[in-house]
């Protein structure tokens, strides 16, 4: 019984932009604060989880705009993403801190931000506020822009590099055996 409830919960969290715009308008009409963040979230790690928990603490509902596979390939190259978009969306939807997930195909989430009009826009502390896409729009709309300090040494790129090194070491060691 519990497993079915969890699967259903994940499905209800993943929305189209049109569905989510309607939901956020209803929530805002009730005085709820909408928090928005975005990213690739390719290989989810503890740094992501901590970041999303901190983002959620800034308001009532957290929306994660997730780069589509197409978007990531354009931004990061043909080797990415490692994990397909629907799998990444399901993993994010499974987190308690995430209320909604929406995919976007563009290089930036500006269209998504303009459609949803969040009260609070959050990015990692590696972004300066003047470089955050949508910051001007959110601030002109009366919202706030915040950054969240990231956990040092926690990144998808670091994980991928570590895997590559381990694979190369294993190949090197197996050659030495023969």
PyMOL commands that set and color helices and strands:
alter all, ss='L'
color gray80, all
select helices_A, chain A and resi 2-13+17-29+46-56+69-76+85-93+110-116+129-131+135-140+156-177
alter helices_A, ss='H'
color red, helices_A
select strands_A, chain A and resi 34-39+61-67+100-104+120-124+144-148
alter strands_A, ss='S'
color yellow, strands_A
deselect
rebuild
show_as cartoon
